[in-house]
Amino acid sequence: MTTQTTTGSDAFYKQLGRMYGMYTGGFVAFIILLAILEQVGVPNKILGYLFVFFTLAVYAIIGVATRTAQLSEYYVAGRRVPAFYNGMATGADWMSAASFVGMAGTLFLLGYDGIAWVLGWTGGFVLVSILIGPYLRKFGAYTVPDFMAFRFGGNFARFIAVIVLVCCSFTYVTAQIYGTGLIASRFLGMQFEVAVFAGLVGILLCAMLGGMRAVTWTQIAQYIVLIVAYLTPIVILSTKHYGIPIPELTYGTAIAEITAREGQMLTSGLATAATLKPHIQPFINYSPLNFFGIIFCMMVGTASLPHILMRYFTTPSVREARQSVAWSLLFIFLLYFSAPAYAAFSKLEVYTNIIGRDLTQVRPWLFSWGELGLIQICGKNAASIDAIVAACKAIAGHPGVVRLQDFVINTDVIVLSTPEIAGLPYVISGLVAAGGLAAALSTADGLLLAIANALSHDIYYKMLDPNAPTIRRLTVARVLLFFVAVASASLAATKPGDILAMVGWAFSLAMAGNFPALIMGVWWKRTTATGAVAGMIAGFGLCLFYLVCSRYFPGYGVKYFGMTSLLNPLSGAPLVDIAKAMALPNAMEVMPTLAHPMANKVGWFDLNNINCGLLGMPLGFLVIYVVSLMGKEPSKEMQAYVDEIRKPRGRTVLEEKT
Amino acid sequence: MAPAPSQSNTDEHWKKTTRLMFIHLGVWFFFGYVIHMFVNQLNAIKIPILGFPLGFYMAAQGSLIVFVVMLFMFARQQDKIDREFGMAEDD
């Protein structure tokens, strides 16, 4: 590197604070400008377009401006991203459409049990920091399979690691692109398929030219948009209702009111004990085993997902990698500890201003969601008062007021409708849409990069053509990025039914495939290559088998593998009558739909298939341990390398030629 | 000046690092799992003024705050160990 570029980039890093400060100020000014436009009568649809296209344009400009032709910049952003900023980028990388739009809705529906996801998606960073992240940073890899290959004897281990990486990242990225399509179609009235490919262009502009370097700087910009968008509506709502702009403190009162209202609804016949699930009562949606299983699988999965681990390859030092994990969790925490507040405020609104209301007095905010089929009352879309009244009249003995069992809401609506519930102007709704889009795009960027890097660096460069020149390696990386992106967008455009469940599966698969080998590779010198490879295959294989069998081949699972029905967490009764279901003509159907009576409802030990990592990971550890002890101790050289990984000081173990 | 790297120095550094890791793993396990096993008992306690049932609060906020704080503490503690054995990177 020449002196000139070094000083040039030093100035760049010194100015980061000022640049992102100005960016944040500009974003706030932009919101105010749009608010003024709204007041002078610019239609909502135009405001929505302005929001989405302006933010997309900014990400694209950052993406193009930070393009690079250097390998270390492309793969690990030159390893110069300061801890604080890397934490912000990781926050955006981490928080997906599911976190931004879906999390609060899940908490609304499941109450206490939904918190398993909040805990699971935060606590994992403790494991990242104390067990893995800093050691991989010291090792000096470009990708997670790099580490596996070095520590575990070459390209076979690398290949297995790439398979694990692609399996868990590809399903995950498809869900993100699906999320961008959903948000864009809902707010801009675009056709879903068109919206998916519009989102794709945004993603490619950010990631293609600059790789990790470009993705890092856009993710920081996206984090700022998404956190402002998430917190603004709820802070205003909290101030309006309770006079304190800190929703995380005030929603305790809302929860007490919800609990009181739940009792009231039961005694006045507005809800039946069968349909009402008390908000704070634990273990009524998940059995304790599945509740703690989800927490554990999401936490360990966090510490095994390659697109998260590789963010910590970009810090200037091991010390900063550790600090960076702490910053990451702080930035993620800001959103996650607010999500239960969204759920509580929405639930209180529904329980007090919809349930128990005369049909003709229902608050009008829900009609725009009813039109889209996202809110139903008495089994029909709640598009207008007339529609509700007609639908409820059709039910025999309906009292004429909305009862809890009449009301159905799609969970995505919770966050998106909060601005309207609070009676805020449309500009805030547009802001929320831009935030959801930022969350989905930033995660998709990180995931696509993880896949494309593994294919270009690990498969192409390390396995197929080790003599490829820099230019060709970068070209291959970009072309692969493009094709992976198009493939996942094409899959997303078909709206596959399992898309959201797949996000949960990705965590379990990553956990079963990667976690034992990563941990043992760093923490137990005696781990041999054969042991690690066998453990990865066994753990990942068992997890994948359990998932696929219980979801797509439930009949075979029951007949040949001794699977039984999962149990209702509250009553302990089986979810399906297995004998009856097995007698059905389609019992042994291959690839049945979700509506199939046994799909996802059978398994071992009453274990939900999202938690398949609970089976795979222990097996992985056991196999690594036993097989390693049977083999010869790793060479003195390898043991010395492991010592090197454990010491922050000194050169990285793996030196890439650039 | 940092002491010269020797095998005993390396082992001692790793021993301390491992101990710190297990301490944090224990805290993580307690706040990630153990405390939530007692959610029903904790829910009997109401946090004054804010009105949260304690069991619900610990899952929704309390444990998360512990995780954030312990990560910043871990970064400092591990750095201290690294410096003590001359294994820290130059500032």
Contacts between the chains, C-beta under 8 A, distances in Angstrom:
chain1	res1	chain2	res2	distance
A	112	B	39	7.2
A	112	B	56	6.0
A	112	B	59	6.9
A	115	B	56	7.8
A	115	B	59	4.4
A	115	B	60	5.6
A	118	B	59	7.4
A	118	B	60	6.7
A	118	B	64	7.2
A	119	B	32	6.4
A	119	B	36	7.5
A	119	B	59	6.1
A	119	B	63	6.1
A	119	B	64	7.5
A	122	B	64	5.2
A	122	B	67	5.7
A	123	B	28	6.4
A	123	B	31	7.7
A	123	B	32	4.7
A	123	B	63	7.1
A	123	B	67	5.4
A	125	B	67	6.9
A	125	B	71	6.4
A	126	B	24	6.6
A	126	B	28	4.5
A	126	B	32	8.0
A	126	B	67	5.6
A	126	B	70	6.6
A	126	B	71	6.3
A	126	B	74	7.9
A	127	B	28	7.3
A	129	B	71	5.6
A	129	B	74	5.9
A	129	B	75	7.2
A	130	B	20	7.8
A	130	B	21	4.9
A	130	B	24	4.9
A	130	B	25	6.6
A	130	B	28	7.9
A	130	B	74	6.1
A	131	B	21	6.9
A	134	B	78	7.8
A	248	B	61	6.6
A	249	B	50	5.9
A	252	B	47	6.7
A	252	B	50	4.0
A	252	B	51	3.9
A	252	B	52	3.9
A	252	B	57	7.4
A	253	B	50	7.6
A	253	B	51	4.9
A	255	B	51	6.9
A	255	B	52	6.5
A	255	B	53	7.4
A	255	B	56	7.0
A	256	B	51	4.6
A	280	B	43	6.4
A	280	B	53	5.6
A	280	B	55	7.8
A	280	B	56	4.8
A	282	B	39	4.8
A	282	B	40	6.7
A	282	B	55	7.4
A	288	B	37	7.7
A	292	B	33	5.9
A	292	B	36	7.6
A	292	B	37	8.0
A	295	B	32	6.3
A	295	B	33	6.8
A	295	B	36	7.9
A	296	B	32	8.0
A	296	B	33	7.6
A	299	B	32	6.6
A	317	B	89	4.7
A	318	B	89	6.3
A	319	B	75	7.4
A	319	B	79	5.6
A	319	B	82	7.5
A	319	B	88	6.8
A	319	B	89	5.9
A	322	B	74	6.8
A	322	B	75	4.1
A	322	B	78	6.1
A	322	B	79	7.4
A	323	B	72	7.8
A	323	B	75	4.7
A	325	B	71	5.9
A	325	B	75	7.6
A	326	B	68	7.1
A	326	B	71	3.8
A	326	B	72	4.5
A	326	B	74	7.5
A	326	B	75	5.4
A	329	B	67	6.1
A	329	B	68	5.3
A	329	B	71	5.5
A	330	B	68	5.3
A	333	B	64	5.4
A	333	B	65	7.7
A	333	B	67	7.7
A	333	B	68	5.3
A	336	B	64	6.4
A	337	B	60	7.0
A	337	B	61	5.1
A	337	B	64	5.4
A	337	B	65	7.8
A	340	B	60	4.5
A	340	B	61	7.8
A	523	B	18	7.9
A	643	B	10	5.7
A	643	B	14	8.0
A	646	B	10	7.9
A	646	B	13	7.7
A	646	B	14	5.8
A	646	B	17	7.0
A	647	B	5	7.7
A	647	B	10	7.2
A	647	B	13	7.1
A	647	B	82	7.8
A	647	B	87	4.5
A	648	B	82	5.2
A	648	B	87	5.8
A	648	B	88	5.9
A	648	B	89	5.2
A	649	B	2	7.7
A	649	B	82	7.3
A	649	B	86	7.2
A	649	B	87	4.8
A	649	B	88	6.1
A	649	B	89	5.5
